[in-house]
Amino acid sequence: MADCECLGGCPFFNDKMASMPTMAEMYKHKYCKTDNSECARFVVFKQLGKPAVPADLYPNDLDRANRVLAEA
């Protein structure tokens, strides 16, 4: 599977995870380089667009992603 289309410019990895490269690589492998349909950030992005993705939304927080979608 190809890398997520958002990976290169993802503020989560470029800002939030910059000081934790090992953890960032684990997240990237699970959510960005395999099945991004499980990524909370990607789910919001696909349905509401990039501006609607909370900057502090973690890829594994699908519960919060669902709340963001429900509130939109």
C-alpha positions as CSV (number, residue, x, y, z in Angstrom):
1,M,0.0,0.0,0.0
2,A,1.3,3.5,-0.8
3,D,2.0,6.1,1.8
4,C,-0.8,8.3,3.0
5,E,-1.3,11.3,0.7
6,C,-1.1,13.6,3.8
7,L,2.2,12.2,5.3
8,G,4.6,14.7,3.8
9,G,2.7,17.7,5.2
10,C,1.1,16.2,8.3
11,P,1.5,18.8,11.1
12,F,1.2,16.0,13.7
13,F,4.4,14.4,12.6
14,N,6.2,17.6,11.6
15,D,5.3,19.4,14.8
16,K,4.0,17.2,17.6
17,M,6.2,14.2,17.2
18,A,9.5,15.9,16.2
19,S,11.0,15.3,19.6
20,M,9.9,11.6,19.6
21,P,11.3,10.1,16.4
22,T,11.0,6.4,17.5
23,M,7.3,6.8,18.5
24,A,6.6,8.8,15.4
25,E,8.0,6.0,13.2
26,M,5.7,3.5,15.1
27,Y,2.7,5.7,14.4
28,K,3.7,6.2,10.8
29,H,4.1,2.5,10.1
30,K,0.7,1.7,11.6
31,Y,-1.3,4.6,10.3
32,C,0.5,6.2,7.4
33,K,2.3,3.4,5.6
34,T,-0.2,0.6,5.8
35,D,-4.0,1.3,6.3
36,N,-4.7,5.0,6.7
37,S,-8.4,4.3,7.0
38,E,-7.7,3.6,10.7
39,C,-6.0,7.0,11.2
40,A,-8.3,9.4,13.0
41,R,-6.6,12.4,11.3
42,F,-7.2,10.9,7.9
43,V,-10.8,10.1,8.6
44,V,-11.5,13.7,9.5
45,F,-9.5,15.0,6.6
46,K,-11.4,12.9,4.1
47,Q,-14.8,13.9,5.3
48,L,-14.3,17.5,6.4
49,G,-11.1,18.7,4.8
50,K,-7.7,19.6,6.2
51,P,-8.8,22.8,8.1
52,A,-11.2,20.6,10.2
53,V,-8.5,18.3,11.6
54,P,-7.6,19.3,15.1
55,A,-3.9,20.0,15.4
56,D,-3.7,17.9,18.6
57,L,-5.7,14.9,17.2
58,Y,-3.6,11.7,17.6
59,P,-3.9,9.1,14.8
60,N,-5.2,6.5,17.2
61,D,-8.0,8.7,18.6
62,L,-10.9,7.5,16.5
63,D,-13.4,8.3,19.3
64,R,-12.5,11.9,19.1
65,A,-12.5,11.9,15.3
66,N,-16.0,10.5,15.4
67,R,-17.0,13.4,17.8
68,V,-15.5,15.9,15.4
69,L,-17.5,14.4,12.6
70,A,-20.7,14.3,14.6
71,E,-20.3,18.0,15.6
72,A,-19.7,19.1,12.0
